[in-house]
């Protein structure tokens, strides 16, 4: 029997803002309990840590320089096979609720069916962060509607109803009002055995931070917020204000996640549903004196990544750097489906089913004698292909390519080696070791591995304006596609 799949995607929820990852301030009891029963990828990364590139890579299994969405508001080609397309071909009822941000035809524009990548049930807007005045389009109606109240609450209720109606039809208990529209019939599409593939994409905890529900804002007093040591003292008051609202969003979403899990259990689908919780990237929140995303520091690149598979016990995986392009092949691998040749990402399904498939050694207790990469699972690739927005060149942003290992972070800019941190000795990345002679061997080793990966990916590491010209995007002086 095929398994249902539920993907819950938060926007800008960093790894460091979860109780199960060691944060004692933020209250995320439902996610913490879920983590105790799931496979936890401790070093999941957002390889291109910004919204549209991550989402396009999740949808297609491709790298940003393959699908061309390497900055926000660029259009993902409708010709590229997406997750919805593939699961639909295998007889799944597909649904998407919430933020899309891959269409590139305006943030409030209606997205026609041919650009939805196989999703039939549709409650979607391209992008908004006006959480109490949030519109969406339903199915084939081009007139927008509005979510009631805080949009994540209403979107979650819609997802719960989707699951309930699916369970009713699946169990033949009553007739569902959800329309199952299989445009391609296969031997898998028996209507009495139709599994679902549903994506729920929340806008929070992305800023504006103070637009969380009052009951959750009241949980976090600004004066009580503890700050990371890499936040400049001059930004302390600002950081506390931002974090108190950010944590409020996180706790509100945690309550939503609890309702989803309760619905799955009450409908009897918990024994046949894969549930994946993750974020598209993190948020600097004044760490390193910076804001938002796109940047190579941990607050920007590290993301929560929990996946629960019925019959698979809880485990922590610390040696596998799963990233957005790996999600499609991994989900296909878990279901035993063929992976399209167009996919760039790696299939981590064997790693999930057998922890021994993922290496867990501590890097650089001694350097490999031959300087060769022993396992491609041990390195997370990170990049900024074209700086824009808060990371634009005028604000200090730059193109970079780099690696995140369990111990080290290394980044190279167009000018040469830029950042090197020993994350074991310096977990808040306060000391750049790029000029330290004691780390010369580590730097040379990491640079060699980075060069190998760039060659494998056919990435020439060019100035970002070159890619903008290649893909014929129109951008403003700050590198943004106008919206």
TALINVEN-V408823 format. One record per residue. N is the residue number from 1. RES is the residue in one letter. SS is DSSP state (alpha for helix, beta for strand, coil for the rest). Layout:
# TALINVEN-V408823
n=N res=RES ss=SS
n=N res=RES ss=SS
This chain:
# TALINVEN-V408823
n=1 res=X ss=coil
n=2 res=X ss=coil
n=3 res=X ss=coil
n=4 res=X ss=beta
n=5 res=X ss=beta
n=6 res=X ss=beta
n=7 res=X ss=beta
n=8 res=X ss=beta
n=9 res=X ss=beta
n=10 res=X ss=beta
n=11 res=X ss=beta
n=12 res=X ss=coil
n=13 res=X ss=coil
n=14 res=X ss=beta
n=15 res=X ss=alpha
n=16 res=X ss=alpha
n=17 res=X ss=alpha
n=18 res=X ss=coil
n=19 res=X ss=alpha
n=20 res=X ss=alpha
n=21 res=X ss=alpha
n=22 res=X ss=coil
n=23 res=X ss=coil
n=24 res=X ss=coil
n=25 res=X ss=coil
n=26 res=X ss=coil
n=27 res=X ss=coil
n=28 res=X ss=coil
n=29 res=X ss=alpha
n=30 res=X ss=alpha
n=31 res=X ss=alpha
n=32 res=X ss=alpha
n=33 res=X ss=alpha
n=34 res=X ss=alpha
n=35 res=X ss=alpha
n=36 res=X ss=coil
n=37 res=X ss=coil
n=38 res=X ss=coil
n=39 res=X ss=beta
n=40 res=X ss=beta
n=41 res=X ss=beta
n=42 res=X ss=coil
n=43 res=X ss=coil
n=44 res=X ss=coil
n=45 res=X ss=beta
n=46 res=X ss=coil
n=47 res=X ss=coil
n=48 res=X ss=coil
n=49 res=X ss=coil
n=50 res=X ss=coil
n=51 res=X ss=alpha
n=52 res=X ss=alpha
n=53 res=X ss=alpha
n=54 res=X ss=alpha
n=55 res=X ss=alpha
n=56 res=X ss=alpha
n=57 res=X ss=alpha
n=58 res=X ss=alpha
n=59 res=X ss=alpha
n=60 res=X ss=alpha
n=61 res=X ss=coil
n=62 res=X ss=coil
n=63 res=X ss=coil
n=64 res=X ss=alpha
n=65 res=X ss=alpha
n=66 res=X ss=alpha
n=67 res=X ss=alpha
n=68 res=X ss=coil
n=69 res=X ss=coil
n=70 res=X ss=coil
n=71 res=X ss=coil
n=72 res=X ss=coil
n=73 res=X ss=coil
n=74 res=X ss=coil
n=75 res=X ss=coil
n=76 res=X ss=coil
n=77 res=X ss=coil
n=78 res=X ss=coil
n=79 res=X ss=coil
n=80 res=X ss=coil
n=81 res=X ss=coil
n=82 res=X ss=coil
n=83 res=X ss=alpha
n=84 res=X ss=alpha
n=85 res=X ss=alpha
n=86 res=X ss=alpha
n=87 res=X ss=alpha
n=88 res=X ss=alpha
n=89 res=X ss=alpha
n=90 res=X ss=coil
n=91 res=X ss=coil
n=92 res=X ss=coil
n=93 res=X ss=beta
n=94 res=X ss=beta
n=95 res=X ss=beta
n=96 res=X ss=beta
n=97 res=X ss=beta
n=98 res=X ss=beta
n=99 res=X ss=beta
n=100 res=X ss=coil
n=101 res=X ss=coil
n=102 res=X ss=coil
n=103 res=X ss=coil
n=104 res=X ss=coil
n=105 res=X ss=coil
n=106 res=X ss=coil
n=107 res=X ss=coil
n=108 res=X ss=coil
n=109 res=X ss=coil
n=110 res=X ss=coil
n=111 res=X ss=coil
n=112 res=X ss=coil
n=113 res=X ss=alpha
n=114 res=X ss=alpha
n=115 res=X ss=alpha
n=116 res=X ss=coil
n=117 res=X ss=coil
n=118 res=X ss=coil
n=119 res=X ss=coil
n=120 res=X ss=coil
n=121 res=X ss=beta
n=122 res=X ss=beta
n=123 res=X ss=beta
n=124 res=X ss=beta
n=125 res=X ss=beta
n=126 res=X ss=coil
n=127 res=X ss=coil
n=128 res=X ss=coil
n=129 res=X ss=coil
n=130 res=X ss=coil
n=131 res=X ss=coil
n=132 res=X ss=coil
n=133 res=X ss=coil
n=134 res=X ss=coil
n=135 res=X ss=beta
n=136 res=X ss=beta
n=137 res=X ss=beta
n=138 res=X ss=beta
n=139 res=X ss=coil
n=140 res=X ss=coil
n=141 res=X ss=coil
n=142 res=X ss=coil
n=143 res=X ss=coil
n=144 res=X ss=coil
n=145 res=X ss=beta
n=146 res=X ss=beta
n=147 res=X ss=coil
n=148 res=X ss=coil
n=149 res=X ss=coil
n=150 res=X ss=coil
n=151 res=X ss=alpha
n=152 res=X ss=alpha
n=153 res=X ss=alpha
n=154 res=X ss=alpha
n=155 res=X ss=alpha
n=156 res=X ss=alpha
n=157 res=X ss=alpha
n=158 res=X ss=alpha
n=159 res=X ss=alpha
n=160 res=X ss=alpha
n=161 res=X ss=alpha
n=162 res=X ss=alpha
n=163 res=X ss=alpha
n=164 res=X ss=alpha
n=165 res=X ss=alpha
n=166 res=X ss=alpha
n=167 res=X ss=alpha
n=168 res=X ss=alpha
n=169 res=X ss=alpha
n=170 res=X ss=alpha
n=171 res=X ss=coil
n=172 res=X ss=coil
n=173 res=X ss=coil
n=174 res=X ss=coil
n=175 res=X ss=coil
n=176 res=X ss=coil
n=177 res=X ss=coil
n=178 res=X ss=coil
n=179 res=X ss=coil
n=180 res=X ss=coil
n=181 res=X ss=coil
n=182 res=X ss=coil
n=183 res=X ss=coil
n=184 res=X ss=coil
n=185 res=X ss=coil
n=186 res=X ss=coil
n=187 res=X ss=coil
n=188 res=X ss=coil
n=189 res=X ss=coil
n=190 res=X ss=coil
n=191 res=X ss=alpha
n=192 res=X ss=alpha
n=193 res=X ss=alpha
n=194 res=X ss=coil
n=195 res=X ss=coil
n=196 res=X ss=beta
n=197 res=X ss=beta
n=198 res=X ss=beta
n=199 res=X ss=beta
n=200 res=X ss=beta
n=201 res=X ss=beta
n=202 res=X ss=beta
n=203 res=X ss=beta
n=204 res=X ss=beta
n=205 res=X ss=beta
n=206 res=X ss=coil
n=207 res=X ss=coil
n=208 res=X ss=coil
n=209 res=X ss=coil
n=210 res=X ss=coil
n=211 res=X ss=coil
n=212 res=X ss=coil
n=213 res=X ss=coil
n=214 res=X ss=alpha
n=215 res=X ss=alpha
n=216 res=X ss=alpha
n=217 res=X ss=alpha
n=218 res=X ss=coil
n=219 res=X ss=coil
n=220 res=X ss=coil
n=221 res=X ss=coil
n=222 res=X ss=alpha
n=223 res=X ss=alpha
n=224 res=X ss=alpha
n=225 res=X ss=coil
n=226 res=X ss=coil
n=227 res=X ss=coil
n=228 res=X ss=coil
n=229 res=X ss=coil
n=230 res=X ss=coil
n=231 res=X ss=beta
n=232 res=X ss=coil
n=233 res=X ss=alpha
n=234 res=X ss=alpha
n=235 res=X ss=alpha
n=236 res=X ss=alpha
n=237 res=X ss=alpha
n=238 res=X ss=alpha
n=239 res=X ss=alpha
n=240 res=X ss=alpha
n=241 res=X ss=alpha
n=242 res=X ss=alpha
n=243 res=X ss=alpha
n=244 res=X ss=alpha
n=245 res=X ss=alpha
n=246 res=X ss=alpha
n=247 res=X ss=alpha
n=248 res=X ss=alpha
n=249 res=X ss=alpha
n=250 res=X ss=alpha
n=251 res=X ss=alpha
n=252 res=X ss=alpha
n=253 res=X ss=alpha
n=254 res=X ss=alpha
n=255 res=X ss=alpha
n=256 res=X ss=alpha
n=257 res=X ss=alpha
n=258 res=X ss=alpha
n=259 res=X ss=alpha
n=260 res=X ss=alpha
n=261 res=X ss=alpha
n=262 res=X ss=alpha
n=263 res=X ss=alpha
n=264 res=X ss=alpha
n=265 res=X ss=alpha
n=266 res=X ss=alpha
n=267 res=X ss=coil
n=268 res=X ss=coil
n=269 res=X ss=coil
n=270 res=X ss=alpha
n=271 res=X ss=alpha
n=272 res=X ss=alpha
n=273 res=X ss=beta
n=274 res=X ss=beta
n=275 res=X ss=beta
n=276 res=X ss=beta
n=277 res=X ss=beta
n=278 res=X ss=beta
n=279 res=X ss=beta
n=280 res=X ss=coil
n=281 res=X ss=coil
n=282 res=X ss=coil
n=283 res=X ss=coil
n=284 res=X ss=coil
n=285 res=X ss=coil
n=286 res=X ss=coil
n=287 res=X ss=beta
n=288 res=X ss=coil
n=289 res=X ss=coil
n=290 res=X ss=coil
n=291 res=X ss=coil
n=292 res=X ss=coil
n=293 res=X ss=coil
n=294 res=X ss=coil
n=295 res=X ss=coil
n=296 res=X ss=coil
n=297 res=X ss=coil
n=298 res=X ss=alpha
n=299 res=X ss=alpha
n=300 res=X ss=alpha
n=301 res=X ss=alpha
n=302 res=X ss=beta
n=303 res=X ss=beta
n=304 res=X ss=coil
n=305 res=X ss=beta
n=306 res=X ss=beta
n=307 res=X ss=beta
n=308 res=X ss=beta
n=309 res=X ss=coil
n=310 res=X ss=coil
n=311 res=X ss=coil
n=312 res=X ss=coil
n=313 res=X ss=coil
n=314 res=X ss=coil
n=315 res=X ss=beta
n=316 res=X ss=beta
n=317 res=X ss=beta
n=318 res=X ss=coil
n=319 res=X ss=coil
n=320 res=X ss=coil
n=321 res=X ss=coil
n=322 res=X ss=coil
n=323 res=X ss=coil
n=324 res=X ss=coil
n=325 res=X ss=alpha
n=326 res=X ss=alpha
n=327 res=X ss=alpha
n=328 res=X ss=alpha
n=329 res=X ss=alpha
n=330 res=X ss=alpha
n=331 res=X ss=alpha
n=332 res=X ss=alpha
n=333 res=X ss=alpha
n=334 res=X ss=alpha
n=335 res=X ss=coil
n=336 res=X ss=coil
n=337 res=X ss=coil
n=338 res=X ss=coil
n=339 res=X ss=coil
n=340 res=X ss=coil
n=341 res=X ss=coil
n=342 res=X ss=coil
n=343 res=X ss=coil
n=344 res=X ss=coil
n=345 res=X ss=coil
n=346 res=X ss=coil
n=347 res=X ss=coil
n=348 res=X ss=coil
n=349 res=X ss=alpha
n=350 res=X ss=alpha
n=351 res=X ss=alpha
n=352 res=X ss=alpha
n=353 res=X ss=alpha
n=354 res=X ss=coil
n=355 res=X ss=alpha
n=356 res=X ss=alpha
n=357 res=X ss=alpha
n=358 res=X ss=coil
n=359 res=X ss=coil
n=360 res=X ss=coil
n=361 res=X ss=coil
n=362 res=X ss=coil
n=363 res=X ss=coil
n=364 res=X ss=coil
n=365 res=X ss=coil
n=366 res=X ss=coil
n=367 res=X ss=coil
n=368 res=X ss=coil
n=369 res=X ss=coil
n=370 res=X ss=coil
n=371 res=X ss=coil
n=372 res=X ss=coil
n=373 res=X ss=coil
n=374 res=X ss=coil
n=375 res=X ss=coil
n=376 res=X ss=alpha
n=377 res=X ss=alpha
n=378 res=X ss=alpha
n=379 res=X ss=coil
n=380 res=X ss=beta
n=381 res=X ss=beta
n=382 res=X ss=beta
n=383 res=X ss=beta
n=384 res=X ss=beta
n=385 res=X ss=coil
n=386 res=X ss=coil
n=387 res=X ss=coil
n=388 res=X ss=coil
n=389 res=X ss=alpha
n=390 res=X ss=alpha
n=391 res=X ss=alpha
n=392 res=X ss=coil
n=393 res=X ss=alpha
n=394 res=X ss=alpha
n=395 res=X ss=alpha
n=396 res=X ss=coil
n=397 res=X ss=coil
n=398 res=X ss=coil
n=399 res=X ss=coil
n=400 res=X ss=beta
n=401 res=X ss=beta
n=402 res=X ss=beta
n=403 res=X ss=beta
n=404 res=X ss=beta
n=405 res=X ss=coil
n=406 res=X ss=coil
n=407 res=X ss=coil
n=408 res=X ss=beta
n=409 res=X ss=beta
n=410 res=X ss=beta
n=411 res=X ss=beta
n=412 res=X ss=beta
n=413 res=X ss=beta
n=414 res=X ss=coil
n=415 res=X ss=coil
n=416 res=X ss=beta
n=417 res=X ss=beta
n=418 res=X ss=beta
n=419 res=X ss=beta
n=420 res=X ss=beta
n=421 res=X ss=beta
n=422 res=X ss=beta
n=423 res=X ss=coil
n=424 res=X ss=coil
n=425 res=X ss=coil
n=426 res=X ss=coil
n=427 res=X ss=coil
n=428 res=X ss=coil
n=429 res=X ss=coil
n=430 res=X ss=coil
n=431 res=X ss=coil
n=432 res=X ss=coil
n=433 res=X ss=coil
n=434 res=X ss=coil
n=435 res=X ss=coil
n=436 res=X ss=coil
n=437 res=X ss=alpha
n=438 res=X ss=alpha
n=439 res=X ss=alpha
n=440 res=X ss=alpha
n=441 res=X ss=alpha
n=442 res=X ss=alpha
n=443 res=X ss=alpha
n=444 res=X ss=alpha
n=445 res=X ss=alpha
n=446 res=X ss=alpha
n=447 res=X ss=alpha
n=448 res=X ss=alpha
n=449 res=X ss=alpha
n=450 res=X ss=alpha
n=451 res=X ss=alpha
n=452 res=X ss=alpha
n=453 res=X ss=alpha
n=454 res=X ss=alpha
n=455 res=X ss=alpha
n=456 res=X ss=alpha
n=457 res=X ss=coil
n=458 res=X ss=coil
n=459 res=X ss=coil
n=460 res=X ss=coil
n=461 res=X ss=coil
n=462 res=X ss=coil
n=463 res=X ss=coil
n=464 res=X ss=alpha
n=465 res=X ss=alpha
n=466 res=X ss=alpha
n=467 res=X ss=alpha
n=468 res=X ss=alpha
n=469 res=X ss=alpha
n=470 res=X ss=alpha
n=471 res=X ss=coil
n=472 res=X ss=coil
n=473 res=X ss=coil
n=474 res=X ss=coil
n=475 res=X ss=coil
n=476 res=X ss=coil
n=477 res=X ss=coil
n=478 res=X ss=coil
n=479 res=X ss=coil
n=480 res=X ss=coil
n=481 res=X ss=coil
n=482 res=X ss=coil
n=483 res=X ss=coil
